[in-house]
Amino acid sequence: MNFKKLKTFGSLALLSIYTFSCQPTETAPYQFQISDLEDHLITLSSDDFMGRMPFTEGEEITIKYLENEFRAMGLEPGNGDSYFQDVPMVSITTNPSNEMTIKSASKELNLEGLKDFVLWTQRTEETQNFEDIEIVFAGFGIVAPEYGWNDYKNIDVKDKIVMVLVNDPGFGTEEEALFKGNTMTYYGRWTYKFEEAARQGALGTLIVHNTIPAGYGFNVIQNNWNAPKLYLDTRSKEIYKPVFEGWVTLPMANQLFEMAGLNEREMLGQARRPDFQAIPMNLKASSTMEVEATYDISKNVIAKITGSKRPDEYLIYTAHWDHLGIGKPDEFGDSIYNGALDNASGTAALLALAKAFKSDKQPERTVIFLSVTAEEQGLWGSAYYAENPVYPVEKTVANINMDGINPYGKMKDVSLIGMGQSDMEDLLNVELAKVDRYSAPEPTPSAGYYFRSDHFNFAKVGIPALYIGTGIDHVEKGKEYGKELQDEYTSKYYHKPSDSYDPERWNLEGAVDDVQLLYQVGKRLADSDIWPQWKEGSEFKTTRDAYMKR
């Protein structure tokens, strides 16, 4: 198929083409076994890998292991003659003042750092100050043409501080047609709000924290106080970076509204209307920050199998290799954050998929296996690849991402993260039906998980991306049991040293099923001329359409 002549087709057309035109004529495909995953999982999550933190000895051990495994399988280097893509990064530690002063014409209020607000910066100069800077309330801080929405219309916020609300206008309204109701869109993510404010030239941004729409308490935000943050090294580019980014608690924001003569509930109501106009608050803020910056280079690992018929069309599988390294000991004295589920399991699946594609008949399209760095620090490895693609985005058919593979045994379902985004889910559902399984919406769509793993950066540049989570409908014990298993992981193991591989606790039969599923979806794409599309209403559709129609 000539991508320049590509026409968007709906799901039914896609499934018709897929079901009737692209049936395989070769023998049965590769069948995964537990052994395809388990050995890699044990190795990658062992103490020897030191928690796989970027810029540590753990990184060197991890990327060398991946290179050796790809090479031993007979996969080609994915970046010219190299299996690596350098990812230049900078670690920035912001030490804010313990006080931020807010003044009105008649009153002064001193906010206490950590308790009332949290600030950081992407700038690397040793000192960052702001003094008597005007604050503007900019609603939800959203510019979304497809929704007819622009919170920055008719106002210039250049060199000002914007205060914005978390999540989307539709959250909590029961209005499914207002954005996507309680399902978070890209515009509801806090990262988007900082990015948009920067595009508008704001000097700084304060997001008003509210536990329910945020999905987490202010204690999560407080973890950023004085903590180092990784960013891409952009010294070679002219990119505007605001003086600061940060959050303010809801009680303190309400005090600021009161100082400005505004009512918080009235402001929320106005902000939920498309005709909302940003409001100067007639308040001025002052504070200071000290900054420490260290530059270094991490690495993405890339391997490929060149296609036999369409070698210049690409399917990309991704999984992040990094985790949290060595940190604070837990109650048992364990200080190594092994990250077995997150994401040694996904990385093991990536290697298993590479073995499967190499063992089967050569795919017609080129298949890329990309293990990215620094997901835990902000999706930076995939962000760097998306900004500096080894393979053109307009010739990249799709992305399939793996971030945690089912450790709980066989499930009837898979969780479809971001349901309604692209035709990739229709391809997935066809394969599920063949084995009497089904997809279910993610249990907490308001949390915005579609925007919280590496596939998101492919979506941002228009590439249709599929990301599934572990289901809860346990084959033997049902949904309640499956939900209990996931809740237990979140409370006992997520981002803790206890996330290690335990064969007594883990059951990889379900992992085998899910990897087989993702293999079948990818194999169909690799051996066909299907170009999945974004569905109507997706935030990423216009980006893809713009360059595919050129």
Beta strands, then each sheet from edge to edge (+ up, - down):
strand 1: 76-77
strand 2: 84-96
strand 3: 99-103
strand 4: 108-112
strand 5: 117-120
strand 6: 127-137
strand 7: 143-144
strand 8: 149-150
strand 9: 161-165
strand 10: 204-209
strand 11: 228-232
strand 12: 244-249
strand 13: 279-305
strand 14: 310-320
strand 15: 325-326
strand 16: 336-337
strand 17: 365-372
strand 18: 396-401
strand 19: 413-416
strand 20: 438-441
strand 21: 465-470
sheet 1: 1+ 13- 2+ 11-
sheet 2: 1+ 13- 3+ 4-
sheet 3: 1+ 13- 6+ 9+ 10+ 12+ 5-
sheet 4: 1+ 13- 17+ 14+ 18+ 21+ 19- 20-
sheet 5: 7+ 8-
sheet 6: 15+ 16-
end
